[in-house]
Amino acid sequence: MMTLKILFWLLLFIVFYAYLGYGILLFVLIKLKRLFFKKKISKNIKYEPEVSLFVAAYNEKDYVAAKIENSFSLEYPKEKVRQVWVTDGSDDGTPDLLRKYSDKGVEVYHEDKRGGKIGAMNRGMQFVKTPIVIFSDGNTMLGKESIRRIVNMFADPKVGCVSGEKRVFNKASAAATEGIYWKYESKLKKWDAELYSVVGAAGELFAIRTKLFSPVEKDTLLDDFIISLRVAMEGYTIQYDPEAYAIENPSANVKEELKRKVRIAAGGIQSIIRLKPLLNIFKYGLLSFQYISHRVLRWTLAPLSLPLIFIFNFILAWQAGFANFTSVYTLLFYGEIIFYAMALLGWYLENRKIKVKILYVPYYFLIMNYAVYAGIKRYFKGQQTVNWERAKRG
């Protein structure tokens, strides 16, 4: 029974650390770093290299006009911004619509064959001639100062990649918890960057030094994650500015959000396998520690621990007595029952379009972890296509 107790507390710690503990530890480490290492005040140097705003698009005709208008409105010298659109496989008129803006400098590189987003990126990068390339999605709008703020960070030669922030319009549904989740993620990214480096960029908006791009495997599911971390493995850092942001609507409902999560989970397993050297903390040091703590645990041990925690807790509560409310195991077991009951009730009410805000977090937590199981299964069965099945947006 002692072995069971040790395993229970170990697994519980893994889950706590993966979702909350690492954030607490980061907060403490940042406070200590600020106390012992004074932040260098950068000189106000005007740094304005040419940049390429790169969009890999598939059937985005509903967003083209708004996206181009948004891109032209960004605060950066217009003559130093190239717009590069790569439209592999688009058959809804997106390429023709984009070509109407060719007189304004919009470059369109279309190919009928659909090869997925990474195929478009690999093909399109040959047309990028600027020192910095900024990747953005066709259905996201950028904050006015996004390019300026991203470029400023590249004034530091140690920076190889800069991640912007994904923002989600608030919406009163369980899918809106996506926005709450991203706010928490944004805080962790900010602290990660201050400690050393962010561990993975947001595909909605990130930039790299063009010279650091290497073609990525054609079946890559998380292109942004692989590209950015391979830059970091070359000795550069990934920095983050929450004020350089891309904003989009939340998923229309949790079913649609689940599509994204399952794909991301499948891509997470693929990424861990392909970035296997990054698990070597003796070679990559702090970067490995951040990577394992922030990403690897959430895609592997944490979700896999949840059912074992429930089973072990049941056995320990049964041994202590289900009516023994002086036992920590009994209290924790009933706490688990309440949490999962709230998650299931949230699922039930969401399907009936009844909104109860207190149920959003347990429901979303359950969905996130279920997605990991579905993603792992899909990846190892080879069922996850590289072509994105877009989630419907609210």
Secondary structure, 3 states (H helix, E strand, C coil): CHHHHHHHHHHHHHHHHHHHHHHHHHHHHHHHHHHHCCCCCCCCCCCCCCEEEEEECCCCHHHHHHHHHHHHCCCCCHHHEEEEEEEECCCCCHHHHHHCCHHHCEEEEEECCCCHHHHHHHHHHHHCCCCEEEEECCCCEECCCHHHHHHHHCCCCCEEEEEEEEEECCCCCHHHHHHHHHHHHHHHHHHHHHHCCCCCCCCCEEEEEHHHCCCCCCCCCCHHHHHHHHHHHCCCEEEEEEEEEEEECCECCHHHHHHHHHHHHHHHHHHHHHCHHHHCHHHHCHHHHHHHHHHHHHHCHHHHHHHHHHHHHHHHHHHHCCCCCCCHHHHHHHHHHHHHHHHHHHHHHHHCCCCCHHHHHHHHHHHHHHHHHHHHHHHHCCCCCCCCCCCCEC
